[in-house]
Structure formats: C-alpha cells, structure tokens
C-alpha cells in the first residue's frame, strides 16, 4: 500500500507541477509575488537601517533614559502608597 501511495503522490505532483509551469496566470502571479517580496525586503532594510541609526543617536538614548527613569519613579510611587519618590 505504501508503494501505491507514493506512486499516486508522485503522479499527482507531476501533473500539478506541469500544469502550473505551463499556466500563464500562475506565472504572472509568481512574478508579481516575487517583485513584492523583493520590494518588501528593500523597504525592511531601509527601515532597519534608519532605526539602527536612530538607536545610536544621543538624543534617542537620552529619551530612553528619561522614559526608564519615569517608569522607575512610577513603580516606586505605586509601591510606596502613592508618595512621590525621595531624591537620592
């Protein structure tokens, strides 16, 4: 039974592959999909590069420090019963 199943799978695969390979509609779809994937990869590379540049800037690092300090102060305030944090 295993041999028969493999044979049927092989034959079905051959029919599907050949019919798709000879289908102009499928070929157009494949080309459009490939173009979109290349375009998306280029856009992702640009965005990643921009984010990397921003993350390395001093202004961004100062924003992160300020945000973390505000978050830490809020946590301290929550755990101290609502009193503002004491200065060190």
PDB file with SEQRES, HELIX, SHEET and CRYST1 records, atoms N, CA, C and O in Angstrom:
SEQRES   1 A   88  UNK UNK UNK UNK UNK UNK UNK UNK UNK UNK UNK UNK UNK          
SEQRES   2 A   88  UNK UNK UNK UNK UNK UNK UNK UNK UNK UNK UNK UNK UNK          
SEQRES   3 A   88  UNK UNK UNK UNK UNK UNK UNK UNK UNK UNK UNK UNK UNK          
SEQRES   4 A   88  UNK UNK UNK UNK UNK UNK UNK UNK UNK UNK UNK UNK UNK          
SEQRES   5 A   88  UNK UNK UNK UNK UNK UNK UNK UNK UNK UNK UNK UNK UNK          
SEQRES   6 A   88  UNK UNK UNK UNK UNK UNK UNK UNK UNK UNK UNK UNK UNK          
SEQRES   7 A   88  UNK UNK UNK UNK UNK UNK UNK UNK UNK UNK                      
HELIX    1 AA1 UNK A    2  UNK A   21  1                                  20    
HELIX    2 AA2 UNK A   24  UNK A   56  1                                  33    
HELIX    3 AA3 UNK A   58  UNK A   79  1                                  22    
CRYST1    1.000    1.000    1.000  90.00  90.00  90.00 P 1           1          
ATOM      1  N   UNK A   1       0.825  -1.192   0.000  1.00  0.00           N  
ATOM      2  CA  UNK A   1       0.000   0.000   0.000  1.00  0.00           C  
ATOM      3  C   UNK A   1       0.870   1.256   0.000  1.00  0.00           C  
ATOM      4  O   UNK A   1       0.497   2.264  -0.600  1.00  0.00           O  
ATOM      5  N   UNK A   2       1.998   1.207   0.652  1.00  0.00           N  
ATOM      6  CA  UNK A   2       2.888   2.354   0.714  1.00  0.00           C  
ATOM      7  C   UNK A   2       3.428   2.695  -0.670  1.00  0.00           C  
ATOM      8  O   UNK A   2       3.520   3.867  -1.034  1.00  0.00           O  
ATOM      9  N   UNK A   3       3.784   1.672  -1.440  1.00  0.00           N  
ATOM     10  CA  UNK A   3       4.297   1.903  -2.784  1.00  0.00           C  
ATOM     11  C   UNK A   3       3.234   2.569  -3.655  1.00  0.00           C  
ATOM     12  O   UNK A   3       3.525   3.509  -4.395  1.00  0.00           O  
ATOM     13  N   UNK A   4       2.017   2.080  -3.561  1.00  0.00           N  
ATOM     14  CA  UNK A   4       0.921   2.643  -4.342  1.00  0.00           C  
ATOM     15  C   UNK A   4       0.676   4.112  -3.949  1.00  0.00           C  
ATOM     16  O   UNK A   4       0.465   4.960  -4.815  1.00  0.00           O  
ATOM     17  N   UNK A   5       0.704   4.396  -2.672  1.00  0.00           N  
ATOM     18  CA  UNK A   5       0.517   5.773  -2.191  1.00  0.00           C  
ATOM     19  C   UNK A   5       1.604   6.701  -2.707  1.00  0.00           C  
ATOM     20  O   UNK A   5       1.325   7.820  -3.136  1.00  0.00           O  
ATOM     21  N   UNK A   6       2.847   6.230  -2.664  1.00  0.00           N  
ATOM     22  CA  UNK A   6       3.951   7.046  -3.176  1.00  0.00           C  
ATOM     23  C   UNK A   6       3.830   7.263  -4.679  1.00  0.00           C  
ATOM     24  O   UNK A   6       4.103   8.355  -5.177  1.00  0.00           O  
ATOM     25  N   UNK A   7       3.429   6.245  -5.383  1.00  0.00           N  
ATOM     26  CA  UNK A   7       3.258   6.358  -6.833  1.00  0.00           C  
ATOM     27  C   UNK A   7       2.180   7.378  -7.163  1.00  0.00           C  
ATOM     28  O   UNK A   7       2.377   8.220  -8.039  1.00  0.00           O  
ATOM     29  N   UNK A   8       1.059   7.319  -6.487  1.00  0.00           N  
ATOM     30  CA  UNK A   8      -0.030   8.270  -6.726  1.00  0.00           C  
ATOM     31  C   UNK A   8       0.411   9.695  -6.364  1.00  0.00           C  
ATOM     32  O   UNK A   8       0.098  10.648  -7.077  1.00  0.00           O  
ATOM     33  N   UNK A   9       1.124   9.826  -5.277  1.00  0.00           N  
ATOM     34  CA  UNK A   9       1.625  11.135  -4.876  1.00  0.00           C  
ATOM     35  C   UNK A   9       2.573  11.694  -5.928  1.00  0.00           C  
ATOM     36  O   UNK A   9       2.505  12.879  -6.255  1.00  0.00           O  
ATOM     37  N   UNK A  10       3.447  10.861  -6.457  1.00  0.00           N  
ATOM     38  CA  UNK A  10       4.399  11.284  -7.484  1.00  0.00           C  
ATOM     39  C   UNK A  10       3.663  11.731  -8.742  1.00  0.00           C  
ATOM     40  O   UNK A  10       3.971  12.778  -9.310  1.00  0.00           O  
ATOM     41  N   UNK A  11       2.692  10.934  -9.172  1.00  0.00           N  
ATOM     42  CA  UNK A  11       1.943  11.270 -10.380  1.00  0.00           C  
ATOM     43  C   UNK A  11       1.144  12.567 -10.196  1.00  0.00           C  
ATOM     44  O   UNK A  11       1.129  13.418 -11.085  1.00  0.00           O  
ATOM     45  N   UNK A  12       0.497  12.710  -9.066  1.00  0.00           N  
ATOM     46  CA  UNK A  12      -0.261  13.938  -8.797  1.00  0.00           C  
ATOM     47  C   UNK A  12       0.679  15.138  -8.780  1.00  0.00           C  
ATOM     48  O   UNK A  12       0.349  16.196  -9.316  1.00  0.00           O  
ATOM     49  N   UNK A  13       1.843  14.977  -8.167  1.00  0.00           N  
ATOM     50  CA  UNK A  13       2.823  16.056  -8.102  1.00  0.00           C  
ATOM     51  C   UNK A  13       3.273  16.449  -9.498  1.00  0.00           C  
ATOM     52  O   UNK A  13       3.389  17.638  -9.797  1.00  0.00           O  
ATOM     53  N   UNK A  14       3.527  15.472 -10.357  1.00  0.00           N  
ATOM     54  CA  UNK A  14       3.954  15.749 -11.728  1.00  0.00           C  
ATOM     55  C   UNK A  14       2.882  16.523 -12.481  1.00  0.00           C  
ATOM     56  O   UNK A  14       3.195  17.471 -13.202  1.00  0.00           O  
ATOM     57  N   UNK A  15       1.637  16.136 -12.326  1.00  0.00           N  
ATOM     58  CA  UNK A  15       0.536  16.803 -13.034  1.00  0.00           C  
ATOM     59  C   UNK A  15       0.403  18.247 -12.547  1.00  0.00           C  
ATOM     60  O   UNK A  15       0.263  19.170 -13.349  1.00  0.00           O  
ATOM     61  N   UNK A  16       0.447  18.430 -11.244  1.00  0.00           N  
ATOM     62  CA  UNK A  16       0.300  19.777 -10.685  1.00  0.00           C  
ATOM     63  C   UNK A  16       1.451  20.670 -11.132  1.00  0.00           C  
ATOM     64  O   UNK A  16       1.225  21.792 -11.587  1.00  0.00           O  
ATOM     65  N   UNK A  17       2.681  20.184 -11.006  1.00  0.00           N  
ATOM     66  CA  UNK A  17       3.850  20.984 -11.373  1.00  0.00           C  
ATOM     67  C   UNK A  17       3.809  21.349 -12.852  1.00  0.00           C  
ATOM     68  O   UNK A  17       4.044  22.503 -13.209  1.00  0.00           O  
ATOM     69  N   UNK A  18       3.518  20.397 -13.700  1.00  0.00           N  
ATOM     70  CA  UNK A  18       3.490  20.685 -15.135  1.00  0.00           C  
ATOM     71  C   UNK A  18       2.359  21.645 -15.497  1.00  0.00           C  
ATOM     72  O   UNK A  18       2.539  22.521 -16.342  1.00  0.00           O  
ATOM     73  N   UNK A  19       1.212  21.489 -14.872  1.00  0.00           N  
ATOM     74  CA  UNK A  19       0.105  22.388 -15.204  1.00  0.00           C  
ATOM     75  C   UNK A  19       0.384  23.806 -14.699  1.00  0.00           C  
ATOM     76  O   UNK A  19       0.039  24.774 -15.377  1.00  0.00           O  
ATOM     77  N   UNK A  20       0.990  23.941 -13.548  1.00  0.00           N  
ATOM     78  CA  UNK A  20       1.330  25.278 -13.057  1.00  0.00           C  
ATOM     79  C   UNK A  20       2.456  25.901 -13.879  1.00  0.00           C  
ATOM     80  O   UNK A  20       2.436  27.100 -14.158  1.00  0.00           O  
ATOM     81  N   UNK A  21       3.426  25.095 -14.261  1.00  0.00           N  
ATOM     82  CA  UNK A  21       4.549  25.610 -15.047  1.00  0.00           C  
ATOM     83  C   UNK A  21       4.082  26.120 -16.406  1.00  0.00           C  
ATOM     84  O   UNK A  21       4.694  27.030 -16.966  1.00  0.00           O  
ATOM     85  N   UNK A  22       3.022  25.553 -16.935  1.00  0.00           N  
ATOM     86  CA  UNK A  22       2.525  25.956 -18.249  1.00  0.00           C  
ATOM     87  C   UNK A  22       1.375  26.958 -18.165  1.00  0.00           C  
ATOM     88  O   UNK A  22       0.795  27.313 -19.191  1.00  0.00           O  
ATOM     89  N   UNK A  23       1.039  27.416 -16.972  1.00  0.00           N  
ATOM     90  CA  UNK A  23      -0.080  28.328 -16.803  1.00  0.00           C  
ATOM     91  C   UNK A  23       0.401  29.786 -16.805  1.00  0.00           C  
ATOM     92  O   UNK A  23       1.148  30.181 -15.909  1.00  0.00           O  
ATOM     93  N   UNK A  24      -0.005  30.582 -17.781  1.00  0.00           N  
ATOM     94  CA  UNK A  24       0.393  31.995 -17.811  1.00  0.00           C  
ATOM     95  C   UNK A  24      -0.101  32.772 -16.585  1.00  0.00           C  
ATOM     96  O   UNK A  24       0.595  33.658 -16.088  1.00  0.00           O  
ATOM     97  N   UNK A  25      -1.292  32.441 -16.104  1.00  0.00           N  
ATOM     98  CA  UNK A  25      -1.825  33.138 -14.925  1.00  0.00           C  
ATOM     99  C   UNK A  25      -0.954  32.858 -13.701  1.00  0.00           C  
ATOM    100  O   UNK A  25      -0.654  33.766 -12.926  1.00  0.00           O  
ATOM    101  N   UNK A  26      -0.555  31.606 -13.534  1.00  0.00           N  
ATOM    102  CA  UNK A  26       0.300  31.272 -12.401  1.00  0.00           C  
ATOM    103  C   UNK A  26       1.659  31.960 -12.532  1.00  0.00           C  
ATOM    104  O   UNK A  26       2.212  32.439 -11.542  1.00  0.00           O  
ATOM    105  N   UNK A  27       2.191  32.008 -13.738  1.00  0.00           N  
ATOM    106  CA  UNK A  27       3.486  32.656 -13.951  1.00  0.00           C  
ATOM    107  C   UNK A  27       3.406  34.146 -13.646  1.00  0.00           C  
ATOM    108  O   UNK A  27       4.330  34.696 -13.046  1.00  0.00           O  
ATOM    109  N   UNK A  28       2.323  34.816 -14.046  1.00  0.00           N  
ATOM    110  CA  UNK A  28       2.144  36.239 -13.715  1.00  0.00           C  
ATOM    111  C   UNK A  28       2.072  36.425 -12.210  1.00  0.00           C  
ATOM    112  O   UNK A  28       2.696  37.331 -11.657  1.00  0.00           O  
ATOM    113  N   UNK A  29       1.302  35.557 -11.545  1.00  0.00           N  
ATOM    114  CA  UNK A  29       1.184  35.636 -10.095  1.00  0.00           C  
ATOM    115  C   UNK A  29       2.547  35.445  -9.432  1.00  0.00           C  
ATOM    116  O   UNK A  29       2.882  36.165  -8.491  1.00  0.00           O  
ATOM    117  N   UNK A  30       3.330  34.488  -9.911  1.00  0.00           N  
ATOM    118  CA  UNK A  30       4.635  34.218  -9.329  1.00  0.00           C  
ATOM    119  C   UNK A  30       5.572  35.407  -9.514  1.00  0.00           C  
ATOM    120  O   UNK A  30       6.322  35.750  -8.601  1.00  0.00           O  
ATOM    121  N   UNK A  31       5.537  36.030 -10.672  1.00  0.00           N  
ATOM    122  CA  UNK A  31       6.395  37.198 -10.928  1.00  0.00           C  
ATOM    123  C   UNK A  31       5.978  38.359 -10.036  1.00  0.00           C  
ATOM    124  O   UNK A  31       6.831  39.005  -9.427  1.00  0.00           O  
ATOM    125  N   UNK A  32       4.674  38.632  -9.950  1.00  0.00           N  
ATOM    126  CA  UNK A  32       4.199  39.728  -9.085  1.00  0.00           C  
ATOM    127  C   UNK A  32       4.559  39.475  -7.632  1.00  0.00           C  
ATOM    128  O   UNK A  32       4.995  40.387  -6.929  1.00  0.00           O  
ATOM    129  N   UNK A  33       4.380  38.246  -7.180  1.00  0.00           N  
ATOM    130  CA  UNK A  33       4.707  37.908  -5.797  1.00  0.00           C  
ATOM    131  C   UNK A  33       6.191  38.096  -5.534  1.00  0.00           C  
ATOM    132  O   UNK A  33       6.572  38.628  -4.491  1.00  0.00           O  
ATOM    133  N   UNK A  34       7.024  37.673  -6.455  1.00  0.00           N  
ATOM    134  CA  UNK A  34       8.463  37.842  -6.305  1.00  0.00           C  
ATOM    135  C   UNK A  34       8.828  39.322  -6.249  1.00  0.00           C  
ATOM    136  O   UNK A  34       9.650  39.726  -5.426  1.00  0.00           O  
ATOM    137  N   UNK A  35       8.231  40.125  -7.110  1.00  0.00           N  
ATOM    138  CA  UNK A  35       8.522  41.561  -7.106  1.00  0.00           C  
ATOM    139  C   UNK A  35       8.115  42.201  -5.783  1.00  0.00           C  
ATOM    140  O   UNK A  35       8.836  43.047  -5.253  1.00  0.00           O  
ATOM    141  N   UNK A  36       6.974  41.805  -5.254  1.00  0.00           N  
ATOM    142  CA  UNK A  36       6.529  42.339  -3.955  1.00  0.00           C  
ATOM    143  C   UNK A  36       7.486  41.931  -2.839  1.00  0.00           C  
ATOM    144  O   UNK A  36       7.805  42.738  -1.966  1.00  0.00           O  
ATOM    145  N   UNK A  37       7.939  40.693  -2.867  1.00  0.00           N  
ATOM    146  CA  UNK A  37       8.853  40.218  -1.828  1.00  0.00           C  
ATOM    147  C   UNK A  37      10.173  40.986  -1.877  1.00  0.00           C  
ATOM    148  O   UNK A  37      10.713  41.364  -0.837  1.00  0.00           O  
ATOM    149  N   UNK A  38      10.689  41.215  -3.080  1.00  0.00           N  
ATOM    150  CA  UNK A  38      11.936  41.976  -3.222  1.00  0.00           C  
ATOM    151  C   UNK A  38      11.731  43.405  -2.730  1.00  0.00           C  
ATOM    152  O   UNK A  38      12.571  43.943  -2.009  1.00  0.00           O  
ATOM    153  N   UNK A  39      10.620  44.017  -3.115  1.00  0.00           N  
ATOM    154  CA  UNK A  39      10.316  45.382  -2.688  1.00  0.00           C  
ATOM    155  C   UNK A  39      10.185  45.463  -1.169  1.00  0.00           C  
ATOM    156  O   UNK A  39      10.721  46.379  -0.545  1.00  0.00           O  
ATOM    157  N   UNK A  40       9.474  44.506  -0.577  1.00  0.00           N  
ATOM    158  CA  UNK A  40       9.308  44.489   0.883  1.00  0.00           C  
ATOM    159  C   UNK A  40      10.639  44.294   1.592  1.00  0.00           C  
ATOM    160  O   UNK A  40      10.877  44.896   2.639  1.00  0.00           O  
ATOM    161  N   UNK A  41      11.497  43.468   1.040  1.00  0.00           N  
ATOM    162  CA  UNK A  41      12.809  43.248   1.653  1.00  0.00           C  
ATOM    163  C   UNK A  41      13.646  44.524   1.600  1.00  0.00           C  
ATOM    164  O   UNK A  41      14.352  44.844   2.556  1.00  0.00           O  
ATOM    165  N   UNK A  42      13.568  45.256   0.476  1.00  0.00           N  
ATOM    166  CA  UNK A  42      14.300  46.516   0.366  1.00  0.00           C  
ATOM    167  C   UNK A  42      13.777  47.542   1.359  1.00  0.00           C  
ATOM    168  O   UNK A  42      14.560  48.241   2.003  1.00  0.00           O  
ATOM    169  N   UNK A  43      12.451  47.637   1.489  1.00  0.00           N  
ATOM    170  CA  UNK A  43      11.861  48.572   2.451  1.00  0.00           C  
ATOM    171  C   UNK A  43      12.247  48.195   3.874  1.00  0.00           C  
ATOM    172  O   UNK A  43      12.556  49.073   4.680  1.00  0.00           O  
ATOM    173  N   UNK A  44      12.235  46.927   4.190  1.00  0.00           N  
ATOM    174  CA  UNK A  44      12.611  46.478   5.536  1.00  0.00           C  
ATOM    175  C   UNK A  44      14.069  46.821   5.828  1.00  0.00           C  
ATOM    176  O   UNK A  44      14.400  47.209   6.949  1.00  0.00           O  
ATOM    177  N   UNK A  45      14.939  46.681   4.835  1.00  0.00           N  
ATOM    178  CA  UNK A  45      16.349  47.017   5.029  1.00  0.00           C  
ATOM    179  C   UNK A  45      16.509  48.514   5.291  1.00  0.00           C  
ATOM    180  O   UNK A  45      17.292  48.911   6.153  1.00  0.00           O  
ATOM    181  N   UNK A  46      15.769  49.348   4.549  1.00  0.00           N  
ATOM    182  CA  UNK A  46      15.843  50.796   4.767  1.00  0.00           C  
ATOM    183  C   UNK A  46      15.352  51.169   6.160  1.00  0.00           C  
ATOM    184  O   UNK A  46      15.983  51.964   6.857  1.00  0.00           O  
ATOM    185  N   UNK A  47      14.225  50.590   6.561  1.00  0.00           N  
ATOM    186  CA  UNK A  47      13.658  50.895   7.874  1.00  0.00           C  
ATOM    187  C   UNK A  47      14.598  50.432   8.978  1.00  0.00           C  
ATOM    188  O   UNK A  47      14.813  51.150   9.954  1.00  0.00           O  
ATOM    189  N   UNK A  48      15.155  49.241   8.827  1.00  0.00           N  
ATOM    190  CA  UNK A  48      16.081  48.714   9.821  1.00  0.00           C  
ATOM    191  C   UNK A  48      17.303  49.610   9.943  1.00  0.00           C  
ATOM    192  O   UNK A  48      17.766  49.886  11.050  1.00  0.00           O  
ATOM    193  N   UNK A  49      17.823  50.063   8.815  1.00  0.00           N  
ATOM    194  CA  UNK A  49      18.986  50.949   8.836  1.00  0.00           C  
ATOM    195  C   UNK A  49      18.641  52.256   9.554  1.00  0.00           C  
ATOM    196  O   UNK A  49      19.420  52.738  10.376  1.00  0.00           O  
ATOM    197  N   UNK A  50      17.471  52.830   9.243  1.00  0.00           N  
ATOM    198  CA  UNK A  50      17.042  54.065   9.906  1.00  0.00           C  
ATOM    199  C   UNK A  50      16.871  53.887  11.399  1.00  0.00           C  
ATOM    200  O   UNK A  50      17.270  54.751  12.181  1.00  0.00           O  
ATOM    201  N   UNK A  51      16.280  52.772  11.801  1.00  0.00           N  
ATOM    202  CA  UNK A  51      16.102  52.517  13.233  1.00  0.00           C  
ATOM    203  C   UNK A  51      17.441  52.328  13.930  1.00  0.00           C  
ATOM    204  O   UNK A  51      17.635  52.777  15.060  1.00  0.00           O  
ATOM    205  N   UNK A  52      18.354  51.664  13.249  1.00  0.00           N  
ATOM    206  CA  UNK A  52      19.680  51.456  13.837  1.00  0.00           C  
ATOM    207  C   UNK A  52      20.385  52.791  14.028  1.00  0.00           C  
ATOM    208  O   UNK A  52      21.006  53.031  15.064  1.00  0.00           O  
ATOM    209  N   UNK A  53      20.287  53.660  13.023  1.00  0.00           N  
ATOM    210  CA  UNK A  53      20.892  54.983  13.140  1.00  0.00           C  
ATOM    211  C   UNK A  53      20.259  55.772  14.274  1.00  0.00           C  
ATOM    212  O   UNK A  53      20.960  56.431  15.043  1.00  0.00           O  
ATOM    213  N   UNK A  54      18.941  55.709  14.383  1.00  0.00           N  
ATOM    214  CA  UNK A  54      18.238  56.434  15.456  1.00  0.00           C  
ATOM    215  C   UNK A  54      18.613  55.892  16.824  1.00  0.00           C  
ATOM    216  O   UNK A  54      18.801  56.661  17.766  1.00  0.00           O  
ATOM    217  N   UNK A  55      18.723  54.579  16.942  1.00  0.00           N  
ATOM    218  CA  UNK A  55      19.053  53.971  18.235  1.00  0.00           C  
ATOM    219  C   UNK A  55      20.458  54.355  18.683  1.00  0.00           C  
ATOM    220  O   UNK A  55      20.749  54.361  19.879  1.00  0.00           O  
ATOM    221  N   UNK A  56      21.318  54.671  17.742  1.00  0.00           N  
ATOM    222  CA  UNK A  56      22.683  55.033  18.098  1.00  0.00           C  
ATOM    223  C   UNK A  56      22.813  56.524  18.413  1.00  0.00           C  
ATOM    224  O   UNK A  56      23.867  56.954  18.881  1.00  0.00           O  
ATOM    225  N   UNK A  57      21.778  57.317  18.173  1.00  0.00           N  
ATOM    226  CA  UNK A  57      21.880  58.755  18.406  1.00  0.00           C  
ATOM    227  C   UNK A  57      21.778  59.059  19.898  1.00  0.00           C  
ATOM    228  O   UNK A  57      21.091  58.362  20.645  1.00  0.00           O  
ATOM    229  N   UNK A  58      22.471  60.108  20.312  1.00  0.00           N  
ATOM    230  CA  UNK A  58      22.474  60.514  21.725  1.00  0.00           C  
ATOM    231  C   UNK A  58      21.087  60.972  22.151  1.00  0.00           C  
ATOM    232  O   UNK A  58      20.670  60.716  23.281  1.00  0.00           O  
ATOM    233  N   UNK A  59      20.363  61.651  21.252  1.00  0.00           N  
ATOM    234  CA  UNK A  59      19.022  62.133  21.588  1.00  0.00           C  
ATOM    235  C   UNK A  59      18.099  60.967  21.931  1.00  0.00           C  
ATOM    236  O   UNK A  59      17.363  61.022  22.917  1.00  0.00           O  
ATOM    237  N   UNK A  60      18.137  59.926  21.128  1.00  0.00           N  
ATOM    238  CA  UNK A  60      17.296  58.759  21.381  1.00  0.00           C  
ATOM    239  C   UNK A  60      17.681  58.093  22.701  1.00  0.00           C  
ATOM    240  O   UNK A  60      16.813  57.701  23.481  1.00  0.00           O  
ATOM    241  N   UNK A  61      18.973  57.970  22.946  1.00  0.00           N  
ATOM    242  CA  UNK A  61      19.421  57.344  24.193  1.00  0.00           C  
ATOM    243  C   UNK A  61      18.977  58.161  25.399  1.00  0.00           C  
ATOM    244  O   UNK A  61      18.625  57.591  26.432  1.00  0.00           O  
ATOM    245  N   UNK A  62      18.988  59.489  25.283  1.00  0.00           N  
ATOM    246  CA  UNK A  62      18.502  60.335  26.384  1.00  0.00           C  
ATOM    247  C   UNK A  62      17.003  60.153  26.582  1.00  0.00           C  
ATOM    248  O   UNK A  62      16.527  60.126  27.717  1.00  0.00           O  
ATOM    249  N   UNK A  63      16.244  60.026  25.474  1.00  0.00           N  
ATOM    250  CA  UNK A  63      14.800  59.775  25.583  1.00  0.00           C  
ATOM    251  C   UNK A  63      14.537  58.463  26.310  1.00  0.00           C  
ATOM    252  O   UNK A  63      13.648  58.386  27.158  1.00  0.00           O  
ATOM    253  N   UNK A  64      15.305  57.437  25.980  1.00  0.00           N  
ATOM    254  CA  UNK A  64      15.132  56.135  26.626  1.00  0.00           C  
ATOM    255  C   UNK A  64      15.448  56.244  28.121  1.00  0.00           C  
ATOM    256  O   UNK A  64      14.711  55.717  28.954  1.00  0.00           O  
ATOM    257  N   UNK A  65      16.528  56.917  28.450  1.00  0.00           N  
ATOM    258  CA  UNK A  65      16.884  57.089  29.876  1.00  0.00           C  
ATOM    259  C   UNK A  65      15.776  57.821  30.632  1.00  0.00           C  
ATOM    260  O   UNK A  65      15.391  57.419  31.729  1.00  0.00           O  
ATOM    261  N   UNK A  66      15.259  58.917  30.023  1.00  0.00           N  
ATOM    262  CA  UNK A  66      14.177  59.669  30.669  1.00  0.00           C  
ATOM    263  C   UNK A  66      12.948  58.792  30.861  1.00  0.00           C  
ATOM    264  O   UNK A  66      12.329  58.802  31.925  1.00  0.00           O  
ATOM    265  N   UNK A  67      12.599  58.032  29.826  1.00  0.00           N  
ATOM    266  CA  UNK A  67      11.433  57.159  29.919  1.00  0.00           C  
ATOM    267  C   UNK A  67      11.599  56.087  30.981  1.00  0.00           C  
ATOM    268  O   UNK A  67      10.664  55.793  31.725  1.00  0.00           O  
ATOM    269  N   UNK A  68      12.795  55.498  31.052  1.00  0.00           N  
ATOM    270  CA  UNK A  68      13.041  54.477  32.075  1.00  0.00           C  
ATOM    271  C   UNK A  68      13.011  55.082  33.477  1.00  0.00           C  
ATOM    272  O   UNK A  68      12.526  54.453  34.417  1.00  0.00           O  
ATOM    273  N   UNK A  69      13.531  56.306  33.619  1.00  0.00           N  
ATOM    274  CA  UNK A  69      13.509  56.966  34.934  1.00  0.00           C  
ATOM    275  C   UNK A  69      12.071  57.247  35.349  1.00  0.00           C  
ATOM    276  O   UNK A  69      11.700  57.023  36.501  1.00  0.00           O  
ATOM    277  N   UNK A  70      11.249  57.744  34.401  1.00  0.00           N  
ATOM    278  CA  UNK A  70       9.838  57.999  34.707  1.00  0.00           C  
ATOM    279  C   UNK A  70       9.115  56.707  35.083  1.00  0.00           C  
ATOM    280  O   UNK A  70       8.295  56.692  36.001  1.00  0.00           O  
ATOM    281  N   UNK A  71       9.422  55.633  34.373  1.00  0.00           N  
ATOM    282  CA  UNK A  71       8.810  54.341  34.682  1.00  0.00           C  
ATOM    283  C   UNK A  71       9.219  53.865  36.068  1.00  0.00           C  
ATOM    284  O   UNK A  71       8.383  53.408  36.847  1.00  0.00           O  
ATOM    285  N   UNK A  72      10.514  53.974  36.372  1.00  0.00           N  
ATOM    286  CA  UNK A  72      11.003  53.547  37.690  1.00  0.00           C  
ATOM    287  C   UNK A  72      10.364  54.386  38.789  1.00  0.00           C  
ATOM    288  O   UNK A  72       9.995  53.848  39.832  1.00  0.00           O  
ATOM    289  N   UNK A  73      10.226  55.702  38.575  1.00  0.00           N  
ATOM    290  CA  UNK A  73       9.583  56.565  39.562  1.00  0.00           C  
ATOM    291  C   UNK A  73       8.123  56.169  39.777  1.00  0.00           C  
ATOM    292  O   UNK A  73       7.640  56.171  40.909  1.00  0.00           O  
ATOM    293  N   UNK A  74       7.413  55.828  38.688  1.00  0.00           N  
ATOM    294  CA  UNK A  74       6.012  55.411  38.801  1.00  0.00           C  
ATOM    295  C   UNK A  74       5.896  54.105  39.577  1.00  0.00           C  
ATOM    296  O   UNK A  74       4.982  53.944  40.386  1.00  0.00           O  
ATOM    297  N   UNK A  75       6.818  53.168  39.336  1.00  0.00           N  
ATOM    298  CA  UNK A  75       6.796  51.898  40.070  1.00  0.00           C  
ATOM    299  C   UNK A  75       7.066  52.147  41.544  1.00  0.00           C  
ATOM    300  O   UNK A  75       6.381  51.602  42.410  1.00  0.00           O  
ATOM    301  N   UNK A  76       8.069  52.976  41.826  1.00  0.00           N  
ATOM    302  CA  UNK A  76       8.363  53.293  43.237  1.00  0.00           C  
ATOM    303  C   UNK A  76       7.162  53.951  43.903  1.00  0.00           C  
ATOM    304  O   UNK A  76       6.817  53.626  45.039  1.00  0.00           O  
ATOM    305  N   UNK A  77       6.522  54.885  43.185  1.00  0.00           N  
ATOM    306  CA  UNK A  77       5.360  55.581  43.734  1.00  0.00           C  
ATOM    307  C   UNK A  77       4.234  54.591  44.011  1.00  0.00           C  
ATOM    308  O   UNK A  77       3.572  54.682  45.044  1.00  0.00           O  
ATOM    309  N   UNK A  78       4.010  53.643  43.093  1.00  0.00           N  
ATOM    310  CA  UNK A  78       2.958  52.646  43.283  1.00  0.00           C  
ATOM    311  C   UNK A  78       3.234  51.768  44.489  1.00  0.00           C  
ATOM    312  O   UNK A  78       2.316  51.427  45.235  1.00  0.00           O  
ATOM    313  N   UNK A  79       4.485  51.404  44.684  1.00  0.00           N  
ATOM    314  CA  UNK A  79       4.823  50.518  45.793  1.00  0.00           C  
ATOM    315  C   UNK A  79       5.008  51.259  47.109  1.00  0.00           C  
ATOM    316  O   UNK A  79       5.123  50.629  48.160  1.00  0.00           O  
ATOM    317  N   UNK A  80       5.039  52.607  47.066  1.00  0.00           N  
ATOM    318  CA  UNK A  80       5.200  53.356  48.315  1.00  0.00           C  
ATOM    319  C   UNK A  80       3.890  53.977  48.758  1.00  0.00           C  
ATOM    320  O   UNK A  80       3.892  54.877  49.598  1.00  0.00           O  
ATOM    321  N   UNK A  81       2.790  53.528  48.224  1.00  0.00           N  
ATOM    322  CA  UNK A  81       1.483  54.000  48.637  1.00  0.00           C  
ATOM    323  C   UNK A  81       1.100  55.343  48.031  1.00  0.00           C  
ATOM    324  O   UNK A  81       0.253  56.040  48.589  1.00  0.00           O  
ATOM    325  N   UNK A  82       1.686  55.721  46.929  1.00  0.00           N  
ATOM    326  CA  UNK A  82       1.304  56.941  46.257  1.00  0.00           C  
ATOM    327  C   UNK A  82       2.170  58.134  46.597  1.00  0.00           C  
ATOM    328  O   UNK A  82       1.986  59.208  46.024  1.00  0.00           O  
ATOM    329  N   UNK A  83       3.111  57.974  47.515  1.00  0.00           N  
ATOM    330  CA  UNK A  83       4.000  59.090  47.868  1.00  0.00           C  
ATOM    331  C   UNK A  83       5.028  59.264  46.759  1.00  0.00           C  
ATOM    332  O   UNK A  83       5.470  58.277  46.171  1.00  0.00           O  
ATOM    333  N   UNK A  84       5.418  60.513  46.461  1.00  0.00           N  
ATOM    334  CA  UNK A  84       6.443  60.707  45.435  1.00  0.00           C  
ATOM    335  C   UNK A  84       7.778  60.111  45.886  1.00  0.00           C  
ATOM    336  O   UNK A  84       8.039  60.046  47.088  1.00  0.00           O  
ATOM    337  N   UNK A  85       8.614  59.681  44.967  1.00  0.00           N  
ATOM    338  CA  UNK A  85       9.913  59.084  45.355  1.00  0.00           C  
ATOM    339  C   UNK A  85      10.805  60.130  45.989  1.00  0.00           C  
ATOM    340  O   UNK A  85      10.784  61.304  45.618  1.00  0.00           O  
ATOM    341  N   UNK A  86      11.586  59.680  46.950  1.00  0.00           N  
ATOM    342  CA  UNK A  86      12.516  60.589  47.621  1.00  0.00           C  
ATOM    343  C   UNK A  86      13.773  60.730  46.767  1.00  0.00           C  
ATOM    344  O   UNK A  86      14.254  59.774  46.159  1.00  0.00           O  
ATOM    345  N   UNK A  87      14.281  61.954  46.745  1.00  0.00           N  
ATOM    346  CA  UNK A  87      15.501  62.208  45.974  1.00  0.00           C  
ATOM    347  C   UNK A  87      16.674  61.568  46.673  1.00  0.00           C  
ATOM    348  O   UNK A  87      16.725  61.502  47.901  1.00  0.00           O  
ATOM    349  N   UNK A  88      17.626  61.090  45.872  1.00  0.00           N  
ATOM    350  CA  UNK A  88      18.806  60.429  46.434  1.00  0.00           C  
ATOM    351  C   UNK A  88      19.939  61.395  46.557  1.00  0.00           C  
ATOM    352  O   UNK A  88      21.021  61.023  47.012  1.00  0.00           O  
TER     353      UNK A  88                                                      
END                                                                             
